[in-house]
Amino acid sequence: MSVLIVGASAAGLSTLEALRRQGYQDPITVLGAETYLPYDRPPLSKQYLCGDWDELRTRLRPEEMLAKLDANFVLGDPAAALDVNRRVVSTESGRELSADSIVIATGLRARRLPGQEGLAGVHVLRTLGDADALRRDLTDSPRVVVVGDGVLGAEIAATARKLGCAVTMAGPQAAPLESQFGTIVSGLLADLHTAEGVELRLGTAVSGLTSATGRVTGVQLANGEVLPADVVVVALGATPATEWLNDSGLTLDNGIVCDAQCRAAEGIYAAGDVARWQHDGLDALLRLENRTNATEQAACVAANILGENRSYTPIPYFWTDQFATKIQVHGIPTANAEIVVAEGALDERRFVTHYRRDGRTVAVLGWNMPKQTRLHREHLVHG
């Protein structure tokens, strides 16, 4: 029996490691679109972008450890098509790779603004190559506009500010992450960025870019205002990298739709950001874009390849580091939930909040209280 893992990032590598850890000794091939060995993406917007880490430190495992996994890494050759019945993946270079089980872990593609292609000074941040290009453009402390008020946009704004850039954050929400965190916590996040020197121009959508002689000069808002910029970072989220599967027959709807065992079809599984699976605990289809899910879902997929019938029912978790603040979230917070401070105090900027809906705790958020936040996680199980 053989396994082909399509995607050489966190979910793909975690699937490989879980299979070997559970005693699987047959051939495994890992197909990656990028030329890099598996690396970690969360540091790209923080430690790597600001220059504290080099490329080697972003790697998920050193080469000698990868060698011990005894897998065939085929890198720099994106998947182009999947024949579900034959379980064959065709690549852009013309390879055909077959296996008894295929795991799709192709992740996400960054959204872009219309007209940004080919315009100097405009960036997205998804890959090491993206981070390298952005880091070069930030070296002379330019005027930076970050288009996007979610986690990635806020992290990039914080890092660019740390590098001495004049930073403006633009986006449709009234405060960063308001749609997830609600007005209270997102208001504190807005205060944090303002205190650190980030100019917030929020509450108005971005309509486009302005340019001169092939280089960006500003960001145009829907109200007609233009925010001057030497560098623009587009952080408007990402979409599942599934376009190569359009003719496969798999169900594609905001990701690869899977059953509770993360199975998209017989012998075909999905893991990580690209997977939208049936979460039996929530009785809903769910897709998560975070590092923790990539590892945990990969372990479930590996177990099911090896004959288990394990449903994947995690408690979602993510974290974000901005300036000197660490925010950790267990569960799924929503803006319309009731927020109860369970420990600490908002004005001290050290607290744990419970997000409650219909009499149940649906999420726990910690602000600079990592140990206490983990302890409060049990309220998600026991209500």
C-alpha angles and dihedrals in degrees: 000000000000134000129210117197113197106203128046101209132092099306093043095048092044090054090052092048093046092052092051092043090054091053103263108153104171124105120297125187122194115201117197131185093209126064093229125098112247111301137177118257105198093071091055092082094042127019096019097042093051092048099248091117130044126212094269092058092055091059113111093217135009116251094253091056091048089051090056089058088067096218132144108241113202105187135180094029114104120212112254106180144359128217101202097190094050092033092228127146118203118205133210091254092055100260120144115208120187132187142163090243128025125198117197113208102153095139124199144324120221117246116241136203119247109265098019096109111105093008112128117232096029117113145176123198119222107107139040088254090055091050092049092052093047093046090055091052092051096054096094095049096249129182104275129196116193111203104206135057100207131098097290095044092050092048093049091048090052093049094046089050090051087055090057099257124145100245133196122183117207129186145125099262122091090234136006113289092356093146090059105030102033127230099298100055095032088052089056089049090052089050090051093053093044092050089052092053103262112142110223117210097173135151096056127086122238113245101185150306134283122216146173129203092353098309130103116253102174153338119258119216125212090253090060097256117135121214109209114234141172091189129025124194115198109210102165096138129263142265128227112269096239104123090106088061097055093110097036098093092237116134108257118189116142087332136344107318111227139173124250090281091056090251117147095181137341106310092358121107136172131211138179130011094346096056122094106184140172107266103204093195092058095031089226143098109263136187120187128197105201142103097245093055091052091060098040096045091048090057090053092049091050091051092051093049087056093055107274121126097217121164115216109232108156129167100241115242136181139157138200131198116207121171104317093333125104117196120189125187129193117187127005114302120199131194093239096055122108110254118215122184103227100176137007124008135281094224091054091053090231113101149121118224131193119216107213130192128171090356095305133103106242099172143013121209125191126195112198092333104100100159094045092047091057090052092052090055089087089071088070089062099040098034 
